[in-house]
Structures are given as C-alpha cells and as structure tokens.
Amino acid sequence: MDQVISDLTFNTNGEGFTDLTPKIKYWIAERRIKSGILILSTKHTSCSLVINENADPRVLEDLSRYMKAIVPEEGIGKIFPYENAQPYKHSEEGPDDMPAHIRTALTSSCLSLSIEEKNISLGTWQAIYLWEHRYSVNERTIHLHAIGELT
C-alpha cells in the first residue's frame, strides 16, 4: 500500500457549483493510482464538497435555491411566521458570511471515494462538486489523500 497526498486549488466564480471531477480524475491518472481510497477535504469553512447529478443543471439550481430558503441571509427565525428574524451575531464579513458557515455545516467538508481500475467509483450521472456558499470569487484548496495500490 502506498499513500499519495497533495492539495489542488480551484477558483470559484462566487456562489454556486464547480465540477471537480475532471481535475480529480487527472490527479489520479497522473499519480498512477490503480485502486484504493481517496479522501477529499476542503480547507475552508464556507464551501462544501458534494456529490450530485451532472446531467441536468436545474438540479444544482434547485439545490441552491432550497439551501437559500432554509438558511436565509436575514437571520434565524424567519422560517417561523410568528417570530421576527434574529440577525446573526457573526456578520463581520458581510451578509453571506454566517449563512455560508451554516450551509457548510449542513452539507459536507469531506468525502471518501473508492478508486477502482484507475477510476473514481461514481454513478453514471454523478459528479464531485465544490459548492461555494459565498458570493465573492474565491480561491479554494482541496486536500487529497489516496491510500492504495499504484501501477
């Protein structure tokens, strides 16, 4: 068994999804990983790693709209019609700051996937996405740690 560890950097265009799958597949091929486990983790607290559909972009649009509905920027309590929204206490970096942290906590900052025959074990319609929760353009670092057999 061997281990391969490195970081990949991705630029986001603000809130939304960045498909990491092609770069991760290239990373696996470049390092000649035949089989094993791949652990991905983000080094940030306001973006997520998710696996979801890659065929119909409306799926990602609906996910984004749903997340904004359950984690509003205005504050806590807006989902209850009889309560006033309570503003977030943490807001130093703007109105999308605390909602981004909550959205990350509700999703995932780490994924583990199998590598089989030099390929990531994903379903036909699946892709690995970095889900940026901030509105600004950001540079994001993803940590990759593979444990397995090299060719």
Phi, psi and omega per residue, in radians:
M1 nan 2.406 3.092
D2 -2.094 2.856 3.060
Q3 -2.208 2.439 3.065
V4 -2.252 2.208 -3.077
I5 -2.315 2.285 3.032
S6 -2.893 3.061 3.119
D7 -2.025 2.548 2.984
L8 -2.081 2.469 3.135
T9 -1.935 2.377 -3.136
F10 -2.266 2.481 3.020
N11 -1.720 2.337 3.080
T12 -1.815 2.797 3.107
N13 -1.815 0.557 -3.041
G14 1.622 -2.895 -3.045
E15 -0.927 2.317 3.125
G16 2.475 -2.906 -2.998
F17 -1.962 2.393 3.028
T18 -2.076 2.121 -3.135
D19 -1.318 1.984 -3.131
L20 -1.584 -0.200 -2.974
T21 -0.937 -0.875 -3.116
P22 -1.042 -0.731 -3.125
K23 -1.218 -0.595 3.108
I24 -1.230 -0.696 3.066
K25 -1.071 -0.731 3.097
Y26 -1.102 -0.739 3.125
W27 -1.024 -0.768 3.128
I28 -1.101 -0.817 -3.130
A29 -1.121 -0.760 -3.115
E30 -1.090 -0.587 -3.130
R31 -1.638 0.028 3.056
R32 1.006 0.801 3.120
I33 -1.513 2.043 -3.099
K34 -1.494 -0.801 -3.139
S35 -2.709 2.746 3.118
G36 2.597 -2.748 -3.126
I37 -2.040 2.378 3.071
L38 -2.051 2.182 3.093
I39 -1.935 2.183 3.102
L40 -1.958 2.388 3.048
S41 -2.522 2.518 3.092
T42 -1.598 2.549 -3.141
K43 -1.741 0.531 -3.065
H44 -2.383 2.769 -3.102
T45 -1.891 0.159 3.140
S46 -2.348 0.518 2.974
C47 -2.602 2.831 -3.062
S48 -2.256 2.885 2.960
L49 -1.995 2.216 -3.129
V50 -2.432 2.695 2.979
I51 -1.943 2.231 3.113
N52 -2.739 -3.038 -3.037
E53 -1.141 2.452 3.116
N54 -2.011 0.091 -3.071
A55 -1.639 -0.741 -3.069
D56 -2.020 1.910 -3.101
P57 -1.088 -0.289 3.118
R58 -1.158 -0.450 3.075
V59 -1.059 -0.821 -3.134
L60 -1.176 -0.637 3.079
E61 -1.103 -0.768 3.123
D62 -1.145 -0.684 3.085
L63 -1.048 -0.791 3.139
S64 -1.092 -0.787 3.131
R65 -1.111 -0.715 3.130
Y66 -1.106 -0.798 -3.130
M67 -1.079 -0.707 3.108
K68 -1.139 -0.545 3.124
A69 -1.244 -0.682 -3.097
I70 -1.508 -0.320 3.081
V71 -2.230 1.403 -3.092
P72 -1.298 2.674 3.113
E73 -1.237 -0.421 -3.029
E74 -1.207 -0.424 3.118
G75 2.378 -3.015 -3.079
I76 -1.505 2.451 3.043
G77 1.819 -0.177 -3.104
K78 -1.119 -0.409 -3.111
I79 -1.270 -0.279 3.093
F80 -1.761 2.014 -3.026
P81 -1.116 -0.382 -3.098
Y82 -1.583 -0.005 3.134
E83 -2.003 2.651 2.988
N84 -1.482 2.524 3.080
A85 -1.132 2.373 3.066
Q86 -1.743 2.156 -3.128
P87 -1.092 2.639 3.082
Y88 -1.179 2.516 3.092
K89 -1.303 -0.606 -3.141
H90 -1.651 1.897 -3.118
S91 -2.582 0.350 -3.053
E92 -1.047 -0.529 -3.059
E93 -1.754 0.246 3.078
G94 2.006 3.021 -3.036
P95 -1.198 -0.314 3.125
D96 -1.625 -0.017 -3.030
D97 -1.177 -1.106 -3.112
M98 -1.138 -0.732 3.065
P99 -0.988 -0.622 3.111
A100 -1.100 -0.720 3.124
H101 -1.139 -0.719 3.125
I102 -1.138 -0.761 -3.138
R103 -1.084 -0.648 3.077
T104 -1.155 -0.734 -3.141
A105 -1.130 -0.526 -3.141
L106 -1.421 -0.249 -3.111
T107 -1.929 -2.091 -3.087
S108 -2.645 2.490 3.039
S109 -1.928 0.056 -3.109
C110 -2.578 2.420 3.077
L111 -2.296 2.591 2.986
S112 -2.210 2.352 -3.057
L113 -2.373 2.683 3.047
S114 -1.521 2.578 2.970
I115 -1.994 2.156 3.137
E116 -2.281 2.234 3.119
E117 0.865 0.811 3.066
K118 1.207 0.261 -3.138
N119 -2.208 2.584 3.010
I120 -1.236 2.382 3.137
S121 -1.456 1.564 3.112
L122 -2.133 2.708 3.043
G123 -1.263 2.917 -3.083
T124 -0.932 -0.740 -3.046
W125 -1.814 0.308 -3.076
Q126 -1.763 2.586 3.015
A127 -2.472 2.781 3.081
I128 -1.716 2.189 -3.099
Y129 -2.112 2.522 2.838
L130 -1.621 2.131 -3.126
W131 -1.787 1.801 3.119
E132 -1.360 2.215 -3.130
H133 -1.784 -0.113 3.112
R134 -1.683 2.706 -3.128
Y135 -1.427 -0.384 -3.104
S136 -1.409 2.777 3.026
V137 -1.233 2.336 -3.097
N138 -2.381 2.671 2.951
E139 -1.749 2.170 -3.068
R140 -2.076 2.463 3.140
T141 -1.925 2.239 3.076
I142 -1.960 2.246 3.123
H143 -1.603 2.255 3.120
L144 -2.034 2.315 3.120
H145 -2.384 1.916 3.129
A146 -1.862 2.385 3.056
I147 -2.182 2.085 -3.115
G148 3.008 -2.706 -3.075
E149 -1.813 2.288 3.083
L150 -1.711 2.730 3.104
T151 -1.555 nan nan
